[in-house]
Amino acid sequence: MRLAILLVALSTACAMAWAQDDAPPMRDDVPIETYLALLAQVAPPAREGAEAYMAAFKARCGRALTTVELRRAFAEGSGNPTLMAMIRASHQKDPAALQRLSASITCPRG
């Protein structure tokens, strides 16, 4: 329960910062390892779920997810539903759910 509240707060804060008209657009100026380390400080399952999401994205889409794409996945709306579910599955130590969710990753067009 606390993890869910924490993730909602994190994604809401990111979304609010992203939605501000005067805020600069998100850039890949933060190395992915730095971003993941920050996630781990907030909630270790958030990092684990993000890493599972990134691995599934790479396997399905044939390329690595960029930092800005991961940040957007956290920040858009209530967060990307697959990413949020993978974080929940990581928290619950549910490898079957992680595998099932990995198959639902969609690749961006273009």
C-alpha positions, 0 to 999 in steps of 0.5 A: 500500500505504501509503495502504491502511494509513493509511486503515485506521488512520484509520478504525480510530481513528475507529471506536474513538473513536465506539464508546466509551460515554463518547464524545459522538455525532458532530455536524456541528460541524466544517465539511466543508471543515475535515474535508476539509483534515484528510484532505488532510493525512493523504493527498491521495487520501483527500480526492479520494476523499471529494470524489468520493463526496460529489459522487456522493452529491449527484447520486444522492440530491439533497442534500449529504452532511453532515460527520457522514455522511462521518465515519461512512462512514470510521468504520463497520467498515472504512469504507464499501466504496464510499468506500474504493474511490473513495479507491483509485480516486483514488489510482490515477488511475482515472476509469472506476472512479470513474464506475462507483463513483458509480453504486453510491452508495445513498441513506439512507431517510427 
